[in-house]
Amino acid sequence: MRHIRVDAQWLELIGGLLATPLMAMPADRIALQLTESFGLVGASYELRAPGRAPQRQLWPLDERFGGHRAEIEQWRPHRAIDCHPIARYYLATGDPAVIQVTDVPDRFADRHVVGAWKERASQWGCVNQIALPLHLGDCSHRVFVLGRSETFSPAEMQTARRLQRLLLGLDRQVLALSGAADARPGLLSRPTGEGRLTAREVAVLALVADGHTAGAVARRLLIGERTVHKHLQHLYGKLGVTDRLSAVLAAQRLGVLPPPPDRNVS
């Protein structure tokens, strides 16, 4: 029955995210759920767009990957395009399919490439990886990468393909809302215009609205509890309030968070 539980977790997460007008992909919450669903060592998200500096993040934030975290973060932007089997596949084909390292055909990554990859990535504890691309373009891409030591089973690959479809829907909404925000700069600003809420601030506030404590929010987002309190203080200033309940109510009035359920409906 594990697949049923996993499906329910993802439906709850994506449903909540789709109900929230996010200006950026909530990659931290998605990476956390991917890590739990697939038993990952870690997950990453990379965004590259014309005219913008590449954005890369690796989760969990407290995982050192066998002491190689700095090496991974240095290696990815400079070597992955030539040395990662999946990156070579995408570059050659442009096919946005969900694929894992072991399924990349030899013509895209021969035994020398795969051997070099395994030698390096085995030290990181994530030699087997799946990529979930949301967009592949000539000068841009958005992709989640899942890593662990064990090969992903056919059932897990099928689950990953289903998740890709859900994430593609979320990605389209983020693009649409961010475009609307560019056209209407006050969309996620307080009435006085003092700065938009960031995607991380919205994620914190959404969890607070669901009744989570600061400690629970920190665990869900893989950040420190002190960082949660800092986000809340920034939220209070932007929304012109002094406490969590007022912040949630203000965000609901602005349409940043979905309205509370109508408890009078039987």
C-alpha positions, 0 to 999 in steps of 0.5 A, spaced: 500 500 500 506 504 499 504 507 493 497 509 495 500 513 501 505 516 496 500 518 491 496 521 497 502 525 499 503 528 492 496 530 491 496 533 498 502 537 496 501 539 489 494 541 490 496 546 496 501 549 491 496 550 486 492 553 490 497 558 492 499 564 487 507 562 487 512 566 483 517 561 483 518 554 483 517 551 491 523 547 489 525 546 497 518 543 498 518 538 492 525 536 493 523 534 500 517 530 498 522 527 493 527 525 498 522 522 502 518 518 496 524 515 493 529 514 499 534 519 496 540 521 499 539 528 496 535 531 490 537 538 486 533 543 482 537 547 477 534 553 473 537 556 467 534 562 463 537 567 458 539 573 461 539 570 468 544 567 473 543 560 473 540 557 480 542 551 483 540 548 490 542 541 493 538 538 498 538 536 504 541 542 506 544 538 512 547 532 508 554 533 506 554 527 501 560 523 504 564 530 505 563 531 498 558 537 498 563 542 495 565 538 490 558 536 487 556 544 487 563 545 483 563 539 479 555 540 476 556 547 473 563 546 469 563 538 468 556 535 468 554 537 461 560 533 458 561 527 464 554 526 466 550 520 462 543 524 463 546 531 461 549 528 455 543 524 453 538 531 453 544 535 450 544 530 444 536 528 443 532 534 446 528 529 449 524 531 455 523 524 458 524 522 465 530 517 465 535 514 470 543 513 469 542 506 467 537 507 462 542 512 458 543 508 451 551 507 450 551 511 444 550 517 448 554 515 454 559 509 452 562 505 458 568 510 459 563 515 460 559 511 465 565 508 468 568 515 470 561 517 472 560 511 477 567 512 480 566 519 482 559 519 484 559 513 488 563 517 493 557 522 493 553 516 495 548 518 489 551 514 483 544 512 480 540 518 479 533 520 475 532 526 472 525 530 471 525 535 466 520 541 466 523 544 460 529 543 456 531 549 451 537 551 447 539 556 452 534 554 458 532 548 462 529 547 469 530 540 472 530 536 478 535 530 479 534 525 484 540 521 487 541 515 491 546 508 491 540 503 489 538 503 482 530 505 481 525 500 479 520 500 474 515 501 478 519 507 481 520 510 474 513 509 473 511 514 479 517 519 477 513 519 470 507 521 473 510 526 478 513 529 472 506 531 469 504 534 476 510 538 476 509 540 469 502 543 471 505 547 477 511 549 472 506 552 468 502 556 473 508 559 476 510 561 469 503 564 468 503 568 475 510 570 474 508 573 468 502 576 471 506 579 476 511 582 472 505 586 468 502 587 475 508 589 480 503 589 486 500 582 485 504 580 491 506 586 494 503 589 501 498 595 499 504 600 500 508 596 495 514 595 500 517 588 496 514 582 494 513 576 498 519 571 496 517 564 494 520 561 501 516 566 505 510 564 501 512 557 503 513 558 510 506 562 511 503 556 507 505 551 512 503 556 518 496 557 515 496 549 516 497 550 523 505 548 523 509 550 529 516 554 527 519 547 529 515 543 524 516 548 518 523 548 519 523 540 519 519 540 513 523 546 509 530 543 511 532 550 514 533 552 521 528 554 526 531 561 527 531 562 519 523 561 520 523 566 525 527 571 520 522 569 514 516 571 519 519 577 521 520 579 514 513 577 512 510 581 518 513 587 515 511 586 508 504 585 510 504 590 516 502 586 521 505 583 528 503 576 529 502 569 525 494 569 525 494 576 522 499 575 517 495 569 514 489 573 514 492 579 510 495 574 505 488 570 504 485 577 503 491 579 498 490 572 494 497 570 496 494 564 500 487 560 498 481 563 503 479 559 509 474 553 508 467 555 509 465 551 515 458 553 514 458 548 508 455 541 510 
